[in-house]
Amino acid sequence: MLKYIEELRNKLHHHNYLYYIKDAPEISDIEFDQILNELVSLENKYPQYFDANSPSQRVGSSLSNSFKTFNHKYRMYSLENSYSLEDLVKWNERIEKNLGKNNLSFSCELKLDGVSISLSYEKGLLKKALTRGDGIQGDDVTENIKTINSIPLKLNRAIDYDFTIRGEVIIEKKDFAEMNKIRERNGDTKYMNPRNTASGSIKLINSLEVKKRPLKCYFFQIISENYNILNQTEALNLVEELGFKTLKTNRFCKNINDVFDYINYWDKRKNDLNFEIDGIVIKVNNLGYQKDLGYTSKFPRWAIAYKFATERAETKLIDVEYQVGRTGVVTPVAVLEPVLINGTKVKRASLHNKDQIEKLNLHQNEYVFVEKGGEIIPKIVGINKEKRSSDAKPVMFSEICPCPIQSNLVKIAGEAQHYCVNHKKCPPQILGRFKHFISRKAMNIDGFGIETIERLININELKNFSDIYALSKQKLISIDRMAEKSAQNLLTAIKNSISQPFHKVLFSLGIRHVGETVALNLVNNFKTIENLMNADFDQIISVNEIGDKIAESLIEYFDDVENREEIQQLKYLGLCFNIRNENKSNTLNNLKFVISGTFQEISREDLKSMILSNGGSVSSSVTKNIILIIGENVGPKKISKADSLGIEKLTYDRFIAKFKL
Ligand SMILES: [Zn+2]
């Protein structure tokens, strides 16, 4: 029976490929559905033949996605941007000098404006799909990705190496227009742009809903330790041969002048494409050179994105407001008459700092040009002087903090920004620090509304981060009229945040200049908070990618006795200040496992540490309250004992699928 089921699966994989990749179906949709229905009914009848990569798994499920976070096997860098051909000339010179070679050749590709995704395949099977996340860790969206028909769950071809493959999930223009037509008909508000809709879709909780979205995925990078591919052009061919969708528009450019031709060609034709692009990606073609060039802390040195000129719009300046960040930095923000740019409504634009206001020679209530590129924050790039009224007054940068304390702002030497240095008392800074602390990339405490935090700060219930962990349900309900269920959920989220790893805790403290990557480097190097607190300037700057500014900021932070006390308090509450004892999740809390037999996929040691790091425990004897994970060559006694006790048996695959590990 298993053989027959496998036959049906392979048949469906094959016809799926013909339909969605080759665009050359050999059977009708009805025939396809008949085979699929037969498979589904057999799989229901024989659950022991469950296969996470079966075509039946594409239909989605109403079970909620939990989007667990996993490390990327290979870090997912973003690309450096360039906005002019001169930028590219400079980039080319820089890498030629770096490599000591001239006349480099390149691979040019269209830069899709969608959501990046990283898939891993083992033994030809899709194992995991992660979002970019912070580049180091991403969210597991495998169940949602499986619903995209053009992504193979099983390769058509047997290959003997595992690989990671990267692509961009998009919604094509035609499909997007169709979606909006239906929404309009149903009286729903229309989606703003394909990119945001694609991005929202892959994070939907319910994969049945994702299935309904017309998502497509195009692939452009394959990484493996074991293939013998020499350049990006070959790599793209391999991607296609393995059965993935690729854009056929990539071009091998034998020198930088060919690159310019490619850019000019697509700059004229980009609006004719059925999908949105926001530029061109230029990669050094030779993979050996790519390796030699390596990476900065943010970008690969061997690739760059060329961004097409962005759309600009004219609108009226209504007011200038001042925002105070969590570190005290004060940013002037232009409040604008709302205007549509690239399908997004723009109401505010950053003015960056005092110098920028003076450079623009900004006057009150005048008409300004606003641009919004790929960046999240729109900016004012110029002024329509012809429309300026003769009595308009220049905008003066306010050197007083907008907070109730109204401290005088201070400009730090070497920085363009003004700061409110009353860090401990300035309310917007306190609020900003709490917002940062609870944010997803920090302690990830979901369900904490900004108003709630503000109210708690105002009544002095929140002064230090540790106060968060002392909040009670009664308090939350009474001060905020919060529903009991929401209060309970918030308290659970607070409790769960205690298991965040050390580098996230360090990042959460909001020490100036200590971002995510810096926190990770510090943690990997110093291992414990004590080592870091006791380190001197020279020890700190000896760490990879840590400079003077960061070291000074750390020393200043740890010199403050209140900060040291707060860290002790957080440590006492159980937050992790130590690189060891780190738990990945609590998924297996209170569950006990017995591992029996050997596994092709994983060593027993690794399986054991996987269980432990997700909160489970491992035992050696089969008793009533355990779950048995069975591999090959399991002792018959263990099986019969398990059967007589009626306990659950799982293969490795089912174990992974069941707990979404
Ligand atoms: Zn202030």
Boltz pocket constraint, residues with backbone or C-beta under 6 A from the ligand:
constraints:
  - pocket:
      binder: B
      contacts: [[A, 324], [A, 401], [A, 402], [A, 403], [A, 405], [A, 406], [A, 407], [A, 420], [A, 422], [A, 426], [A, 427]]
      max_distance: 6.0
